[in-house]
């Protein structure tokens, strides 16, 4: 059981719950704080005008709502804003959204009854995910539309996904013996006001981006091996004089991966040896193309971007993103804009730009291997069959190229794309959920490109018959993926095998790096 409330949730906690189906428990002290906030709001709001308690919402906040209608007001908000469209969010995204909303409410500054937390816990632990649409939220007064569909399910209405099938909420809650939420005072507004959709999706994006970075480092290492590149571009001495943390970490990763490789060459041994330089023109390249020797400089800022995004979005996960903030300890209620999603939106835009660059590096390394005029080592398209009759990787390159082009277009930022709405009450918005969903698409695309590069690298290794000279780490990767996608010579449709490699990448981090991280953590 992972405790929610009363502590800071880490990305690892989040991943265990969402990706590994970990169960959650509600911290008793946090529930007590929620209860105190609820009772404070109940008494404090008596004979006062409090936004969202006895007023309309947004630009209609000037209208007072009568006492007999204050609970109906909350139901009206939930039902009227359950107006999303497009495709349903995938169940893991919805589960992430629910956990993010629960963790915010468990901070105890929303004035809601603890019943909200109890129902959310039951949904999460039973893998019951509300039917929530991709389109709707503008990310300013929170992810209003997506969270309205969550609230709709909490009150027993709408539809949910169970075992991959949509079913009526009321029927499912009855089956699982879950009592629907009854509005007590402001549960509607408290559930809707928040950045939980963009935050939940954003955290899953970061988890996947970390895997991408690992595979990009591994593929860069294998590509350098198969072309027998020199070792100085990832050396400690070259990289340490550049003061960026990400660059030096990527260089260290490459050194770890390529340790004991029999293919990587030493410049000192080959080009600093007078016996090897007795001619005027060299067949071997003195320096590799940028996509091979600038790996640390390209992937370094991407690693830094991922780590910065993790810090910001984990902070958002553990923040109160509601309005107004119900502060029972200071006996006051504060109105503002903690539901605004600019922090997450900006990080998602930076992340998708970084991932697009990662996919561009992969495409360039792929092109180098496929273009025999560049590498002067492999047949065109690493074709292991008969040139002219067979086609090798030619078809798959088209897929990689078009997918990278899509990433480049998708990388236009949402953060600067505010459209005023809500009668200009929301006159500057974040579009954070859109940003997170577009980043998700860019990440999915990048996995496709890297999978095509991996298959190409394996074909090149087989052509060069150098598998036994690989480093232990890259040899393990070679063996693992070859079981999924065997060596091929004849032309056959291979999109099913390609999809299996993509799926493997998405579901599994690089074992070498995960083991290494565990060992480092144990040391420290």
Phi, psi and omega in degrees: 000134175254124180287131173248131183098142178077004180203165178273126175280130177267170175297326178294318175301312181302314181296320181298320181286313187277314186272330184248010176062032177293145181269153183243156175231151181264125180296129186294322179293323177295321177297322177297321178294319176300316180298318180296318179295322178297312181293322177299312181298320181302316182280320185294324186284350180294127179065023176231158175263110182240127181303131176078357175258306178229030173229166170289184184247153178059228182291350178264017179292346180286347183264125178279142180255135183294156184303320183288350183249003188294327178284321177298328177306316181294318178296320179298321179298312182299311186290320183291330183266000173280073191224030179288168178212177182090203180282157170291143168296143178299148184307321181293329176291320180293319178298320177297318177301314182296318179296319179297319180291318179301315184295326177292313180296328181289352175291338175087023181243020183248350177072020183265159176287151181295346177304326180301312181296321182295314180294318178299319178300316181296320179296315181296312184292337179258009180053044174259114185244125178302150173282106183238136185270153178294319189263138175154305187285140174256356170073028179248295172277045185079186176273068192306312188289312179300317182286336174296320178292329172295311180299323180301319178290320181300327179271008173093014182244179179074204183228157177228162175256125175228125182053039175082000183242135175285135180218157177299135183302313184303320180294318182289316179299322177295318180299321183267007178058044178253125180279124179300155180290137171252129180294130179257316181208307181218028184300326179299304182297321183294326178285321183286324184282103179168163183261026193289331178291308181296327180290312180298313178296319180299320179293320175296323176300318182293319177301316181287324179296326176297319176297316179303315181299318178299314180292325178295319177295314181298316180292323176297320178297313182294322179295317176298322178296310189292337176262005177056054181286168177277158189267353190286339183289341174247017180291155176299315187295321180289318188279331185293337179283351170260125196272015183275131183298314183299316180301315182291328176291320177295318178300318178296321178298317179296319179297320179295316182294319189267005177301131178073014173289139178263009181252325179293134184256154176265124178299322180299322183286324187263311189258347176260011180257118184304331182292339184262359186235038184269021176223167189268334180238132184251132176290318178288145177287134178289325174226140181285164173301158186301324182295345178258318186262355177251025183300316182293325180285333179274312183280338179302305178296333176292317176299315178299321180294318178298316182292323176294318178299319178301314181300312185292314186285327173294322174301319179294320178304324185261014182258164171269110181243058183237166173207131355285167177270125183264105186253089183288337181288325177261007176054050181205166176234129186244128181259138180186220186221040180295350178277356184286138191258021185299324180302312182289318182301314180296317180294323178293321178295318177296320181294316182292326175297317179295317180293323175300317178296323176300315180293329177292320176298315179301316181296323179290319176296321176299312181299322179299318180290328185277336184266102183296337178288336177273310187276335179050034184223325186243157175292160179307133179058027182044049183280114181271000179259216181267121180300133182094322178271316180257167189236351177057233184266013186302314182295317182293332179298322178303317180298316180297316183296314182293326181289320176296321178300320177297317177302319181298321178290319180293345185280000172300133188288139170278333185305327181260015185247055179280136172237117178300143179206192179058048184054035179066010170295313174270080187270352170213122189232167188262334188053036187295321180292320175301316180299317181294319181290323177293322177297320177302317180296317179298319179295315178301317178299318182297323176300322179296316181295315181294326177295320178294320176298318181300315180299320179296316179300317180295320176298320179294320178299317180292323178297316182280351181052048185243015184303323183286349179263356179295160173293160178305322182291314181286330176296321178296319178295316177305311183296318182297312185284330177297332176292332180273318184231092183294159175306140179227150177236309181286156179275118176215157174298126184234023181291333178290316178294322177300315179299325178294322177293316178302313180299318178300315180299314183295327187267345188228126169290170177287120186303319182302313182290320180296318177296319181296317179297320178297318179296318179295319179297321179296321179296317184279000000 
